[in-house]
Amino acid sequence: MLIPTSNTPLIYADDGYLSHQLRLVLLEKKIEFSETNIRDDEDFAEDLPDINPYNTLPVFIHRELILYNNRIIFEYLEVYVTCIFGLKG
């Protein structure tokens, strides 16, 4: 299964600008994350439609939550950083 069991966010990304945006936001907010580049994992291309009906990248997974729209991911991260860490990100 592609969903991680740890509390560390996982992103599936490529070399596109949306993936770079997500990496930059995660780094700016100092959130540790694991990344799988789909070019390195050819089997993932077959599994992508199972977790993202739009078959787009990046895909952000945290706990059992799967997000695949950058705006929604950024909004989630803003709330996550503010609520969980008590910081203004």
N, C-alpha and C positions, 0 to 999 in steps of 0.2 A: 504494500500500500504506500502511496506517496505522501500521506499525511504524517508529519513527524509526531513523536510522542513526547518530545522535550518541550520546554517552555520558550525555547529560542525560536524566533521567527525564521521561516524558511522562504526563500524566493527562488523561483524558477525564472530565468532571464536569458536574454540574448544580448547582442551588441547594439540593439536599437536605442534610440534616444529616450524612450519611455523607461526602459530598464535602467539607463544611466540616471535618469531623474530619481527613480526609486532608491538606487544605491546612495546617491548624494543626500537625500532626505534622511535615510537611515543613519548615515555617517554623521550628518549635522546634529541629529538628535542623540547621538552616541548610543544607539541601540545595536547590540550585538545581533548578528544574523548569520545564517548559513545560506550559501548560494550554490545553486546548481545551474551551470551554463548548459543550455540544451545542445549546444554544438558538441560538448564533451559527453553528453548522454543521449545517444541516438534512440534508445528505447523509450525515452520520455515522449518523443513526438507521437508515439502511438497512444500514450496514456493521457496526453493533454486534453482531449475532448471529454474525458471522464471527470476532470476537475474543473474545467472551464468550457462551458457550452459555446463560447464565442471563439475558442481556439486561438486566443491571443496571448501575448506576453507583455509585461511580466505578470506572474501569478504570485501573490503574497499569501502565505499560510502561517497562521498563529493559533496555536492550540488546535481547535477543530474548525476554526473560521477560515474560509477561503475567499479571498478578494482578488479581483482581476481588472479593476478599473482604477487608474492612478488617482483620480480625484477622491474616490471612496477610500483608497488605501491611505492617502495623505490625511484625510479627515479622521480616519480611525487612529492613525499614529498620533495626531494632535491630541485626541482625547486620551489615548493610552498613556502618552508621556505626561500629560497634565494630571490625570487621575491617579495613575499607578505610582509615578515617581514624584508627584507633587511639584513639578517644574513647569515653567512656561517654556515650551519648545519653540 
